[in-house]
Structures are given as C-alpha cells and as structure tokens.
C-alpha cells in the first residue's frame, strides 16, 4: 500500500467520524418542544368481581307441638260428646248414647287438635346470601391526540395530560407514557 493511499484513508475516516459526531450532537441537542393536546379520552377496561348479595326473607315454619298424641283434644272431645250423648234417650239407651257420643267426640276432638297443630305456623326472618358477578370498570390509560408538524398523532398515557405535552425528536417525553402507544 502506498503512502498517499494510506493518508487518504485516514483523512476519509477522520472526515466521516467528524460528520457523524456533528450530526449526532445536533440530534441529541435538540430542545424539547410543547405541542397542544387536541383530545384526551379515557380507556376503560370492564371486569367482573364476585360480590356477595344478602337479603332477609320471611319463612314460615310449623310451630313445635306440645301434645304429639292430641290427648287434650281427645279428652275434651270425649267429655263434650259424653255430655251431649247423655242428653239423648233414656234408660239403657242413654248409656249407649253417652258412650257412643263420647267415643265420637273423642275422635272429633283429636282430629280438630291435629288440624290446628298442622296449621299453627310462625314467621321468622332468615338471611339468604348468594354470590353474583358484578361488572365494574377501571381506567387503564388515556388515548391522547395531538398535532405535530401538521400531522394528527395518538399516544396512550397512564395519566390524563394537561393542555400540552412535551416532545423531543418527535417522541412524547413523559414519565407516565403507557406501554401500548402508537404514533
């Protein structure tokens, strides 16, 4: 390789390096500029969350029975039937009428008490709960539209910007720049 070729190569390398440095310096040294925000729209995400819903309902339940065998109704019915049967007939027919009326009265008294016990209910309040999915929304960012050099651009930001945003080299400079952005 001759000397002039070597000197030319070195001078060329120095020139390319110098031009690249100047261009890079100008690129890095650009001042940030502010552009006006045209619009800002909240981006909402819908999600569901399990929520327990409870309400008080009135339930009827049969009251506790004190006399399971309806003895009181049977005895009372037999007494009333016997008294009424004793009013009928005379002599030995009176005795038969009294016994028959007492037996019928006892049976009727038992049935009346049983029917009363079956229809004797009490109302009470009971709390009934179930889990339902409730739809909710949350803001995940803001789609911000701004005008830069005559072109309308959009960027997604985590927080709502003010009236202006800062750009440097055509890129939004913001600590709250959302991960999904398009320009």
C-alpha positions in Angstrom: 0.0 0.0 0.0 1.5 3.4 -0.8 1.7 6.4 1.4 -0.9 8.5 -0.4 -3.5 5.8 -0.2 -2.9 5.4 3.5 -3.1 9.1 4.1 -6.3 9.4 2.1 -7.9 6.5 4.0 -7.0 8.1 7.3 -8.3 11.5 6.3 -11.5 9.9 5.0 -12.1 8.1 8.2 -11.5 11.3 10.2 -14.0 13.2 8.0 -16.7 10.5 8.3 -16.2 10.4 12.1 -16.4 14.2 12.4 -19.5 14.5 10.3 -21.2 11.7 12.3 -20.3 13.4 15.6 -21.7 16.7 14.4 -24.9 15.1 13.2 -25.3 13.1 16.4 -24.6 16.2 18.5 -27.3 18.1 16.7 -29.7 15.2 17.1 -29.1 14.9 20.8 -29.0 18.6 21.4 -32.5 19.3 20.1 -34.7 21.3 22.5 -37.9 19.7 23.7 -41.0 21.4 22.3 -44.5 21.6 23.6 -47.5 20.6 21.5 -51.1 21.2 22.2 -53.4 18.3 23.2 -56.3 18.0 20.8 -58.3 15.5 22.8 -57.8 13.0 25.7 -60.2 10.0 26.1 -60.1 7.6 29.0 -59.6 4.0 28.0 -61.8 1.8 30.2 -61.5 -1.9 31.0 -64.5 -3.9 32.1 -64.0 -6.7 34.5 -66.2 -8.7 36.8 -65.8 -9.2 40.5 -67.6 -11.7 42.8 -69.9 -9.9 45.3 -72.0 -11.5 48.0 -75.6 -10.2 48.0 -77.7 -10.9 51.0 -81.4 -10.3 51.8 -83.8 -11.1 54.6 -86.7 -13.3 53.6 -89.7 -14.3 55.7 -90.0 -18.1 56.1 -92.9 -20.0 57.7 -92.2 -23.0 59.8 -94.5 -25.2 61.8 -94.5 -24.4 65.5 -93.3 -27.1 67.8 -96.1 -29.3 69.0 -96.6 -29.7 72.8 -99.0 -32.6 72.6 -97.9 -35.1 69.9 -100.8 -37.5 70.5 -103.5 -34.9 70.7 -104.5 -36.1 74.2 -106.1 -32.8 75.2 -108.3 -32.7 72.1 -109.3 -36.3 72.6 -110.2 -35.9 76.3 -112.1 -32.6 75.7 -114.0 -34.0 72.7 -114.9 -37.2 74.7 -116.2 -35.1 77.6 -118.3 -32.8 75.4 -119.5 -35.8 73.3 -120.4 -37.7 76.5 -122.3 -34.7 77.9 -124.3 -34.3 74.7 -124.9 -38.0 74.4 -126.2 -38.1 77.9 -128.9 -35.7 76.8 -130.3 -38.2 74.3 -132.6 -41.0 75.1 -133.5 -42.7 78.3 -132.6 -45.8 80.3 -130.1 -48.2 78.8 -130.3 -46.3 75.5 -129.0 -43.3 77.4 -125.8 -45.2 78.4 -125.2 -46.4 74.9 -125.8 -42.9 73.5 -123.4 -41.4 76.1 -120.6 -43.9 75.3 -121.1 -43.6 71.6 -121.2 -39.8 71.7 -118.1 -39.8 74.0 -116.2 -42.0 71.5 -117.3 -39.9 68.5 -116.5 -36.7 70.5 -113.0 -38.0 71.4 -112.2 -38.9 67.8 -113.5 -35.5 66.6 -111.6 -33.6 69.3 -108.3 -35.4 68.3 -108.9 -34.5 64.6 -109.6 -30.9 65.5 -106.5 -30.6 67.6 -104.4 -32.3 64.9 -105.7 -29.9 62.2 -105.0 -26.9 64.5 -101.4 -28.1 65.2 -100.7 -28.6 61.5 -101.9 -25.1 60.6 -100.1 -23.4 63.5 -97.1 -21.8 61.9 -94.8 -19.0 62.8 -93.0 -16.5 60.6 -89.4 -15.7 61.1 -86.7 -13.8 59.2 -83.9 -15.7 57.5 -80.8 -14.2 55.8 -80.2 -15.7 52.4 -77.0 -14.9 50.6 -75.6 -15.7 47.1 -72.5 -14.7 45.2 -73.0 -12.8 41.9 -70.6 -11.4 39.4 -70.7 -7.6 39.4 -69.5 -5.7 36.3 -67.1 -2.9 37.1 -64.9 -0.6 35.0 -61.5 0.9 35.6 -59.4 3.4 33.7 -56.3 1.8 32.2 -54.9 4.8 30.4 -55.8 7.8 28.2 -55.6 7.9 24.4 -54.2 11.4 23.8 -54.4 13.1 20.4 -52.0 15.9 19.5 -51.0 17.8 16.4 -47.3 17.7 15.4 -45.9 19.3 12.2 -49.4 19.2 10.7 -50.0 15.5 11.4 -52.5 14.2 14.0 -50.9 11.6 16.2 -52.1 9.5 19.1 -50.3 8.2 22.2 -51.6 6.2 25.2 -50.6 7.6 28.5 -51.1 6.3 32.0 -52.4 9.6 33.4 -54.5 12.3 31.8 -52.3 15.1 30.4 -52.9 18.8 30.7 -53.4 21.1 27.7 -49.9 20.4 26.4 -47.4 17.6 26.2 -43.6 17.7 25.7 -42.0 16.2 22.6 -38.3 15.7 21.9 -37.2 14.4 18.5 -40.9 13.8 17.7 -41.4 11.5 20.6 -43.5 12.1 23.7 -41.4 12.7 26.8 -43.4 11.7 29.8 -42.8 9.6 32.9 -46.4 8.4 32.5 -46.1 7.1 29.0 -48.3 4.0 28.8 -46.8 0.7 27.5 -49.1 0.5 24.4 -48.6 3.6 22.3 -49.0 4.4 18.6 -47.8 7.4 16.7 
